[in-house]
Amino acid sequence: MAQLACQDLYIGYEGKTVISGLSFSVEAGSYLCIIGDNGSGKSTLMKTLLGLKTPLSGQVLSGEGLKPNEIGYLPQQTLVQKDFPASVREVVRSGCLNKSGLNPFYTKAQKQAADENMERLGISALAKRCYRELSGGQQQRVLLARALCATGQILLLDEPAAGLDPMMSDEMYELIAELNGSGTTIIMVSHDISASLKYASHILHLGNQKALFCGTKDGYLSSEAGRDYTKKAGYMR
């Protein structure tokens, strides 16, 4: 069974349907990029996959032993989040909260996992620093480490390089690719078509309230939807 799958999914908000009849699956270890114009339902789909929004109809299924509270999530940052007055270590550890149940304290294993993920993303030296004092790229590394504390199996990323300069964006995409190379499944919403087609194994292109394409990256590049969208975006192979 796929690690995550949507079956005949209809989603929307305030009585408005934004995606109709969506069906696709994500295998463990895949790197799926969700692309499409503004308003095509990318972020709404992401929230539905996370269980933050209830589908109008259809269902989201998980397999491979994946539990709903074992999906790591890196949302787009708000100004309030960027100014969060906590230490880096506290922010990273908070990724374990869904696993803690009613226990108000982190276990030894959870603290160790947080330390390992900070080491993995090269931010151990920042552990005692205040999160809001960090650069945008450092903050994204912290939030990625936090997401990894929720799970090492699958990460959902909503515009992870938004607001970063080109060098920091490249570093973020390389980090995500390394995580994928070590076995973590990636589902990423992105407006960056160049990065999407450089790193993704699969593409889900949303538009006109449906999936215009869902399949491999190579299949997308040779499809009508792929040719039209990449031409509009000025993408050069």
N, C-alpha and C positions, 0 to 999 in steps of 0.2 A: 504493500500500500504506500501511496505517496506520503511525504511528511506533512504536507498541507494541501488541501483541495477545496475548490469551490464548485458546487453543483447547482446549476440553473439559478444563479444568484441575482436577485433584484435588490438594489440598494438606493437610498435617497434620504431626503430630509425635508421636514415641513411639508409633507404631502407631495413632494416633487421627486420623481424617479430620475436618477442620474446615470444608472447603469442597469441594463436589462438582459436577463438570460445569460449571465456570465458563467462559463464553466472552464476551469483549468486546474492543473495540478503542479506541484513543485516537489521534485525529488530531492532527497538528502544530498547535500553537497553542491546543489545548483547555485547559480548566481543569476537571479531574475531581476531585470530592470523594468519598471513600469513607467511608460512614457505617454505623452499626449498633451494636447493644448490645455491651457488654463480652463477650469470648469468641466473637464472631462471626467472627473470623479476619482482621481488618483488618491488624494488624501482621504476621501470618504471610504474608498476600498480598504486602505490601510487600517483605518479605525475599525472597520468591520472585521478584518482579519484578526485584530487584537481583541475583539469582543467588546469594544467600547461603543459600537453602534449595532443595533439589532437589524438584520436584513428584513426587507419588506416581505420577501419570500426566498425560498432556496436555503442552502445551508453551507457552512464552513466546517470541514472535517479535518481532524488531525490524525496522523498515524506515526509509525516508527517510535512509539512510546512517548511522543511529545504531549505534554500536558498544557492546558491553556495558560497556566502561570509560568511556563518555561519558555516564553518568547521574549527575547530582548528587544527593546524598542528605543530608537534614537529619534525623537521628534524634532521638528523645526523649533529653534529657540525663540522665546519671546524676550522682550527687554527686561521683564521681571525676573526671568530665569537667569539671564546673564548677570544680574546684580545679586544673585543669591548669596547671603552672608554665611557660608559654611566652609569648612576646610575641604580640600580635595579628597582626603581619606573618607570624610563623612559622606560626601556626595557619592563616591564610588560604592561604599558599603550599602548605601540606601537601595542599590539595585537588588539586594538580597531580601528586601522587605516582603515580597510576595511569597517567599518560601518560609517566612518566620511564623506565620499563623498568628497566634495570640501571644507569642513570646516577644516581649519588648526588647530583648537583648540579642545581639548577634552571637552566634556560636563561634567556637574556635575555628571550625572549618570554613565558615563564612568569612571571617576576618582574614584567614589565609588566602581564600579565593580572591578577595579584594586586593590583597598585596600582590598576588601573582598576576592579576590582570593589570595593575598599575605598572608592574615590571614589564609585562608583555607589550604595553603601549608606550613605554619609555617615559613614564611620568612619576616614578617612585620618588625622585628628588623633590617633587612638588607636593608631597603628601600633606605637609603641614601648612601649605600656603592657602590663603583665602581664595575661594573659587572666583569671586568677582574681580580679583586683581589680575587674573590670567589673560593672555591674549586669546583671540577668537579660536585659533588653531589649537591652543592648549586646552581650552574649554571643551572643544569637540572631542579631543582625546579622552578627557575625563568622562564625558557622557558616554563615549563608546565603551570605556572600561566599566562604567556603571551598567550598561546594557548587557555586557558579557557576564556580569555577576548574576543576572537573571537566568541566563542559559548560555551554554557553549554550543547549542545545537542549531539555533536559527535566530537571525537578527533581522528586524524590520527597520529600515532607515528612510527617513523622510527628508530629502534634500540635505544630505550630510555635509555638503561643502558650501551651502548657502552662506553668503556673507564673507567667505574667506578669499584672500588674494590668490592669484594663480599658483604660486609656489605652495602655499598651505593646502590648496585644493588638491594638488597633485599628491602631496604627502598623505592626505586623508584617503584618497582613492587607493593609493598603494597599500596603506594599512588595511583597508577593507579587503583588498585582493589577497593580502597575506593571510588574513583570517579565513577567507574562503578556501585558500590553498591548504589550510590546515584542517579542513573538514566542516567549517561552519557554513550553513546555508544562508545566503544573502537574498533578501527581497528589498529592493531599493527604488524609491520614487525619485526621479531626477529629470530636470530640464536640460541637463548637460548631455546632449546627444553624443558628443565625441567620447566622453568618459563611459557612457552607457555601452557604446559599441566597442570600446577598447577592452572592457573588463567583463561584461556580461556573457553568460553562456546562453541565456534565453531572454526574449523580449516579449512583454505584454504591452500592446499599443491600444490605448483607449480613445474613443471618439464617437460622436453621434450616438451616445448612450449604449455603446456596445464595445466588444473587443474587435478592433479592426485587424489585429493579428495577434496570435499567441503561438510561439514556437521557438526554434533555435535562432541564434543571432544570424547565422549564415542564411537561413531560410527567410528571415526578415529582410535582409539586404537585397535579396532577389525578388521579394514580393512587391506588388503594386503599392501597397501602403508604405512599405519601407523606402522604396525609390522616391515616392512623392514627398514623404516627410523629411528624409535626409537632404533632398534637393532644396526644400524650403528652408531648412536649418543651415544650409551652406556647408554640409558635411562633405569632406573629401576623403576617400579611401586612401 
